[in-house]
Amino acid sequence: MPLTPLNFYPGPSKVYDQVKDYLTLAFDEGILGIQHRSEKFVEISKNTVTLLKKKLNIPQDYYVFFTSSATECWEILIQSLVKRWSYHVYNGAFGQKWLEYARKLRPDSTGVAFDLNAEINVNDLPIPAQTELICITQNETSNGTQIKESTILNLFNRFPDPLIAVDATSSMAGINLKYIKADIWYASVQKCFGLPAGMAVLVCSPRTIFRAKQINERNHYNSLVPMYEKMLNYQTTHTPNVLNIYLLHKVLEQRPLIKVIDKELTMRAQQLYDFFQEQISEGIALLVENPDVRSHTVLALKSDPKMIEDIKKNAARHNITVGNGYGTWAKNTFRIANFPAIADEEYETLKEFFLKYYA
């Protein structure tokens, strides 16, 4: 079993090994003390946005913003793009939390839940005509499901007037997302980006900015129109997480294009699913029975609560961290991240652990 701790928690998760060197570089280059209105910061911010668009295949006319977290993105989108109604389609805890948060700001917001093993039937969605923002969670971290890109495209075609916002917290920078098929995408960096927690990336279409300007909400430090105006010069409305922006730039420099990462993660995800389904039989099963909706970046496995506790404690004794269950599945599941920063050899060690104790 490993001497170095292995972290398969689905966020915050393992950071890239190179981050240690980048932190030293940041200190040596004086990044930790630069002014966020300085030419040096503007250069870092601009270069980071350029790399994000290149490495993640983000359309050139889309806008990129830096926020503190995916949760803050909920607030920005509701307060700046919704006068009265947002509509939420969800099957897990984070999608439901987004709706609950929206209702605190816009009480008329509503939504519909769908089954864990189901695909969204776009034609059957009872979305009110007055809806301003449709909210979906592309990758539901709480239960290890994902929404196909074809479903997002159908949603975009079926409801052309509302903006479509996508929570991609556990998939952005790991999966080759088709950004042009929705208006808004966001993700925290402590998952597939392989960085420390404390920042999120928010991606918005030109149509999103046009709608934001029409509403022209300016009552908060993170209102979208002021954010857009500042980002025209690659600046922020507030003092940002300068260090994480710098680290993001450095990590993006060394990462391959997203289509390469997507291929590798998708293949590894299938190998992991096959492993747990075919070789592990000690009362452990895949939570998501429908392979068409299984996440490529977060695996959820179920068992009885006593077994789940045994697995987590036994893994911890062997310097292995697996993710707790979450929400409805808190007591009877554990989760495994399939993120780019985690090496193949680490998954081989994980497999050895399960083969030894739970095959």
Backbone torsions as a table, in degrees:
resi	resn	phi	psi	omega
1	MET	NA	154.2	-170.0
2	PRO	-69.6	143.6	172.2
3	LEU	-80.6	-37.3	176.9
4	THR	-83.1	131.0	-180.0
5	PRO	-57.9	138.0	176.0
6	LEU	-108.8	131.5	-173.4
7	ASN	-117.6	109.6	176.6
8	PHE	-110.2	16.8	179.1
9	TYR	-67.0	137.8	-176.1
10	PRO	-81.2	40.7	171.7
11	GLY	113.1	127.7	-12.5
12	PRO	-57.7	142.6	-175.2
13	SER	-126.8	-166.0	-178.8
14	LYS	-61.9	137.2	172.7
15	VAL	-94.4	159.8	176.7
16	TYR	-58.1	141.7	179.2
17	ASP	-57.3	-32.7	-177.4
18	GLN	-68.6	-15.4	-178.6
19	VAL	-58.4	-33.8	177.9
20	LYS	-57.2	-44.9	179.2
21	ASP	-69.8	-37.1	-179.4
22	TYR	-66.5	-34.1	176.7
23	LEU	-63.1	-41.5	177.2
24	THR	-64.5	-42.7	177.6
25	LEU	-60.4	-42.3	179.6
26	ALA	-59.7	-42.2	178.0
27	PHE	-65.4	-48.1	-176.8
28	ASP	-64.8	-32.8	-178.4
29	GLU	-87.1	-0.1	178.4
30	GLY	76.5	17.4	-177.3
31	ILE	-64.4	-32.3	-174.1
32	LEU	-66.2	-16.8	-177.8
33	GLY	-120.8	12.9	-177.2
34	ILE	-77.3	152.0	178.2
35	GLN	-76.8	140.3	-177.8
36	HIS	-78.4	0.0	171.2
37	ARG	-106.2	5.5	-174.9
38	SER	-79.8	161.0	176.4
39	GLU	-61.9	-35.0	-179.9
40	LYS	-63.3	-44.6	178.5
41	PHE	-65.1	-44.1	-179.7
42	VAL	-58.0	-39.6	178.0
43	GLU	-63.1	-45.6	179.1
44	ILE	-63.5	-45.3	-179.2
45	SER	-61.6	-47.4	-179.9
46	LYS	-61.7	-45.8	-179.3
47	ASN	-65.2	-34.0	178.9
48	THR	-68.2	-43.1	177.6
49	VAL	-62.2	-43.4	179.1
50	THR	-59.8	-44.1	179.5
51	LEU	-67.9	-38.8	177.5
52	LEU	-57.8	-45.6	-178.9
53	LYS	-66.0	-38.9	-179.2
54	LYS	-71.7	-50.4	-172.6
55	LYS	-76.9	-29.5	-178.4
56	LEU	-101.5	0.9	178.5
57	ASN	63.1	43.4	176.4
58	ILE	-85.5	132.1	-179.8
59	PRO	-53.7	142.7	-175.6
60	GLN	-64.3	-27.8	-178.5
61	ASP	-89.6	2.4	174.4
62	TYR	-83.2	154.3	-177.5
63	TYR	-104.4	142.7	-179.2
64	VAL	-117.8	132.9	179.6
65	PHE	-128.6	154.7	175.4
66	PHE	-109.0	126.4	178.2
67	THR	-125.5	179.5	-176.6
68	SER	-82.0	-27.0	-174.7
69	SER	-169.6	166.5	173.6
70	ALA	-64.4	-34.5	178.2
71	THR	-61.8	-39.5	176.5
72	GLU	-63.8	-32.5	177.5
73	CYS	-61.9	-38.0	174.5
74	TRP	-52.3	-49.0	-176.8
75	GLU	-64.2	-47.4	-179.0
76	ILE	-56.8	-48.3	-174.6
77	LEU	-66.9	-41.9	-178.3
78	ILE	-70.2	-45.8	-175.1
79	GLN	-73.9	-27.8	-174.2
80	SER	-101.7	-15.6	-175.3
81	LEU	-123.3	-5.4	-176.5
82	VAL	-124.5	119.4	174.1
83	LYS	-82.8	-35.5	-176.1
84	ARG	-145.1	-45.5	-170.0
85	TRP	-122.7	124.3	161.4
86	SER	-118.0	154.0	-177.8
87	TYR	-127.9	129.0	-170.9
88	HIS	-118.2	129.1	177.5
89	VAL	-113.5	119.4	-169.9
90	TYR	-149.2	159.4	175.5
91	ASN	-136.7	11.2	-177.5
92	GLY	-153.7	-175.1	-169.8
93	ALA	-65.3	-39.1	-175.2
94	PHE	-76.2	-36.7	173.4
95	GLY	-62.9	-40.0	178.2
96	GLN	-67.5	-39.5	178.0
97	LYS	-62.9	-36.7	177.7
98	TRP	-60.3	-44.5	176.6
99	LEU	-62.2	-45.8	-179.4
100	GLU	-61.4	-38.4	178.6
101	TYR	-68.6	-40.7	179.1
102	ALA	-59.4	-39.4	-178.3
103	ARG	-66.9	-25.1	176.0
104	LYS	-66.6	-31.4	-179.1
105	LEU	-96.9	-37.8	-179.9
106	ARG	-131.8	91.0	-172.4
107	PRO	-57.8	-21.5	-179.4
108	ASP	-81.5	-5.6	178.7
109	SER	-60.0	145.0	-176.6
110	THR	-144.6	-175.9	-179.1
111	GLY	-178.1	-175.0	-179.4
112	VAL	-143.7	139.9	177.2
113	ALA	-96.2	146.2	174.2
114	PHE	-125.4	164.1	-171.1
115	ASP	-71.9	151.1	-179.8
116	LEU	-51.9	-41.9	-175.4
117	ASN	-98.1	8.2	-176.1
118	ALA	-97.9	153.9	168.0
119	GLU	-96.3	148.1	-180.0
120	ILE	-66.3	126.6	173.0
121	ASN	-92.1	96.6	-172.7
122	VAL	-59.6	-38.4	-176.6
123	ASN	-67.1	-21.6	-178.0
124	ASP	-96.1	-1.4	-177.5
125	LEU	-69.5	125.5	-178.5
126	PRO	-86.0	58.5	-176.2
127	ILE	-80.0	121.0	-178.1
128	PRO	-62.1	149.5	-177.5
129	ALA	-62.3	-28.7	-175.7
130	GLN	-84.8	3.3	-178.2
131	THR	-61.4	133.4	-179.9
132	GLU	-100.5	-28.3	-176.0
133	LEU	-143.7	124.5	174.6
134	ILE	-100.8	128.2	-172.7
135	CYS	-118.0	124.8	177.6
136	ILE	-132.5	157.4	177.9
137	THR	-110.5	106.5	-174.8
138	GLN	-62.5	-39.9	-179.6
139	ASN	-131.5	108.0	-176.2
140	GLU	-85.3	104.1	-174.8
141	THR	-62.9	-28.0	-174.3
142	SER	-71.3	-26.0	-175.4
143	ASN	-132.4	1.8	176.0
144	GLY	72.3	40.0	175.6
145	THR	-116.6	162.3	175.4
146	GLN	-143.8	159.9	178.7
147	ILE	-104.4	132.4	-178.7
148	LYS	-67.0	152.4	177.6
149	GLU	-65.6	-29.9	178.0
150	SER	-65.2	-33.9	177.5
151	THR	-67.4	-41.2	178.5
152	ILE	-64.6	-40.2	177.2
153	LEU	-63.9	-42.1	177.6
154	ASN	-61.2	-39.6	178.3
155	LEU	-63.5	-43.3	-180.0
156	PHE	-62.7	-40.6	-179.1
157	ASN	-75.8	-35.7	-176.4
158	ARG	-75.1	-31.8	-178.0
159	PHE	-127.5	80.4	-173.3
160	PRO	-74.6	-19.3	-175.0
161	ASP	-84.6	-49.2	179.1
162	PRO	-67.0	150.8	169.1
163	LEU	-71.4	149.1	178.0
164	ILE	-115.2	121.4	-178.8
165	ALA	-111.3	136.6	-174.5
166	VAL	-124.9	121.4	170.4
167	ASP	-80.4	112.1	-179.9
168	ALA	-118.1	34.7	-171.5
169	THR	-57.3	-38.3	-177.3
170	SER	-102.7	12.9	-178.7
171	SER	-131.1	-30.2	179.0
172	MET	-58.9	133.1	-176.8
173	ALA	79.6	2.2	174.1
174	GLY	-121.1	-33.7	-178.5
175	ILE	-115.7	145.3	-179.9
176	ASN	-79.2	81.7	-177.4
177	LEU	-72.1	144.7	177.6
178	LYS	-96.4	87.3	-171.0
179	TYR	-61.8	-31.2	-176.4
180	ILE	-66.0	-13.7	-177.2
181	LYS	-88.9	4.4	173.9
182	ALA	-151.5	169.2	-175.3
183	ASP	-91.3	-32.4	-172.1
184	ILE	-138.0	134.6	176.1
185	TRP	-136.2	144.1	176.7
186	TYR	-151.3	157.6	179.5
187	ALA	-162.9	144.2	169.6
188	SER	-77.2	157.2	-172.9
189	VAL	-91.0	-3.0	-174.6
190	GLN	-86.5	16.4	179.9
191	LYS	-120.7	-103.4	-175.5
192	CYS	-71.1	-17.2	176.4
193	PHE	-75.1	-19.1	177.6
194	GLY	68.8	39.4	-177.0
195	LEU	-125.9	165.3	175.0
196	PRO	-65.2	152.8	178.4
197	ALA	-65.5	160.5	175.2
198	GLY	123.4	9.1	178.6
199	MET	-156.6	154.7	173.8
200	ALA	-136.8	158.6	176.5
201	VAL	-111.3	128.2	179.7
202	LEU	-117.5	125.5	-176.7
203	VAL	-117.3	127.0	-175.4
204	CYS	-130.0	140.6	177.9
205	SER	-76.9	163.3	173.9
206	PRO	-56.8	-35.9	179.5
207	ARG	-63.5	-35.2	178.0
208	THR	-62.7	-46.0	-179.2
209	ILE	-65.7	-37.6	177.1
210	PHE	-60.6	-45.7	178.6
211	ARG	-64.1	-41.4	179.6
212	ALA	-61.2	-40.1	179.2
213	LYS	-66.6	-35.9	178.2
214	GLN	-62.2	-43.8	178.7
215	ILE	-75.0	-39.9	175.6
216	ASN	55.9	46.0	177.4
217	GLU	-77.7	124.8	-174.5
218	ARG	-134.5	27.1	-171.3
219	ASN	-90.1	-3.8	-174.8
220	HIS	-131.5	157.6	179.5
221	TYR	-64.8	-22.9	-179.7
222	ASN	-111.2	29.3	173.6
223	SER	-66.6	141.7	-168.7
224	LEU	-67.3	-37.8	-178.7
225	VAL	-64.3	-49.6	174.3
226	PRO	-60.0	-36.3	176.1
227	MET	-60.3	-44.2	178.2
228	TYR	-62.3	-45.1	-177.9
229	GLU	-62.6	-41.5	177.9
230	LYS	-67.9	-39.4	-174.8
231	MET	-72.9	-13.1	172.3
232	LEU	-59.1	-28.2	175.8
233	ASN	-107.8	17.7	178.3
234	TYR	60.1	36.3	175.2
235	GLN	-118.6	173.8	-178.2
236	THR	-122.4	163.3	-179.4
237	THR	-75.3	-13.2	-174.3
238	HIS	-144.0	172.8	175.6
239	THR	-69.9	113.7	-174.4
240	PRO	-86.7	-178.6	174.9
241	ASN	-81.8	80.5	-174.6
242	VAL	-57.6	-42.4	-178.1
243	LEU	-61.2	-45.3	-177.6
244	ASN	-69.6	-32.0	174.9
245	ILE	-63.7	-43.0	177.0
246	TYR	-62.2	-46.6	179.4
247	LEU	-62.7	-38.7	177.5
248	LEU	-60.4	-43.3	178.4
249	HIS	-60.3	-46.7	-178.1
250	LYS	-65.2	-41.9	179.6
251	VAL	-65.1	-42.2	-179.7
252	LEU	-63.3	-33.9	179.0
253	GLU	-59.2	-38.2	-174.6
254	GLN	-94.5	-7.4	-179.3
255	ARG	-84.7	146.2	172.9
256	PRO	-71.7	175.0	176.5
257	LEU	-63.3	154.3	-173.6
258	ILE	-62.5	-30.7	-179.5
259	LYS	-65.0	-29.9	177.2
260	VAL	-72.2	-46.5	179.2
261	ILE	-62.2	-43.1	179.6
262	ASP	-57.1	-46.9	-178.9
263	LYS	-60.9	-43.2	-178.6
264	GLU	-67.1	-45.3	-178.0
265	LEU	-67.6	-39.7	179.8
266	THR	-62.7	-42.0	178.8
267	MET	-66.0	-43.1	-179.1
268	ARG	-67.6	-36.9	177.8
269	ALA	-60.5	-44.7	-179.7
270	GLN	-63.8	-38.6	177.8
271	GLN	-63.0	-40.5	179.1
272	LEU	-67.9	-43.1	177.4
273	TYR	-60.7	-45.1	179.7
274	ASP	-61.9	-41.0	-179.2
275	PHE	-59.8	-51.7	-177.1
276	PHE	-69.4	-29.7	-178.6
277	GLN	-78.9	-33.9	-171.5
278	GLU	-103.5	-28.2	-173.4
279	GLN	-112.4	-15.6	-179.5
280	ILE	-111.3	118.8	-173.7
281	SER	-130.4	7.7	-175.0
282	GLU	-82.0	62.5	177.1
283	GLY	71.0	17.3	-179.7
284	ILE	-114.9	133.0	-179.0
285	ALA	-141.7	162.8	175.9
286	LEU	-71.6	133.9	178.2
287	LEU	-66.1	-44.3	-176.6
288	VAL	-90.6	114.3	-175.7
289	GLU	-82.1	-28.2	-178.4
290	ASN	-86.2	109.8	-177.2
291	PRO	-63.0	-21.7	-178.0
292	ASP	-71.7	-16.1	-178.5
293	VAL	-117.9	10.2	178.9
294	ARG	-74.5	137.6	177.8
295	SER	-66.9	147.4	173.8
296	HIS	-90.5	-8.7	-174.2
297	THR	-121.0	-15.6	176.8
298	VAL	-136.8	118.5	177.6
299	LEU	-98.7	134.9	176.2
300	ALA	-116.3	129.4	179.9
301	LEU	-123.4	144.2	-174.4
302	LYS	-118.4	154.1	173.3
303	SER	-165.8	-176.2	176.1
304	ASP	-75.3	153.0	-174.4
305	PRO	-53.4	-36.3	-179.9
306	LYS	-65.1	-43.0	178.3
307	MET	-65.4	-38.9	179.6
308	ILE	-60.5	-44.8	178.8
309	GLU	-63.4	-39.9	178.8
310	ASP	-62.9	-43.2	-179.6
311	ILE	-61.7	-47.3	-177.4
312	LYS	-64.8	-43.3	-178.9
313	LYS	-70.1	-40.7	178.5
314	ASN	-64.5	-43.1	177.6
315	ALA	-61.0	-43.6	-179.6
316	ALA	-60.9	-37.3	177.5
317	ARG	-64.1	-22.6	179.5
318	HIS	-104.3	22.4	176.9
319	ASN	64.0	30.3	179.3
320	ILE	-120.9	127.1	176.8
321	THR	-107.8	120.8	170.6
322	VAL	-108.4	159.7	-175.2
323	GLY	-79.2	143.0	172.3
324	ASN	-65.0	161.4	168.0
325	GLY	-71.3	169.2	-175.3
326	TYR	-144.1	144.9	175.9
327	GLY	62.2	-132.0	-179.8
328	THR	-55.9	-29.3	-173.9
329	TRP	-103.4	19.9	-173.3
330	ALA	-59.1	-41.2	-172.2
331	LYS	-93.5	-21.9	-173.2
332	ASN	-114.6	16.2	176.4
333	THR	-139.9	160.6	163.8
334	PHE	-133.1	160.2	-174.1
335	ARG	-126.3	151.1	179.7
336	ILE	-128.6	124.3	177.7
337	ALA	-77.5	141.2	172.0
338	ASN	-120.0	73.8	-173.4
339	PHE	-106.3	153.9	-175.0
340	PRO	-59.8	-31.8	-175.9
341	ALA	-73.0	-14.6	-178.9
342	ILE	-89.4	125.1	-173.9
343	ALA	-77.7	155.4	178.4
344	ASP	-57.1	-38.4	-178.4
345	GLU	-61.9	-30.9	179.7
346	GLU	-68.8	-34.7	176.6
347	TYR	-71.3	-31.4	175.8
348	GLU	-64.5	-39.3	176.3
349	THR	-65.0	-40.7	177.3
350	LEU	-60.1	-43.5	179.4
351	LYS	-63.1	-41.3	178.6
352	GLU	-59.5	-40.2	178.6
353	PHE	-61.0	-48.2	-178.3
354	PHE	-69.1	-35.5	177.6
355	LEU	-65.4	-35.9	-178.3
356	LYS	-71.8	-38.8	-170.5
357	TYR	-110.2	-18.6	-170.6
358	TYR	-135.3	12.1	178.6
359	ALA	-79.9	NA	NA
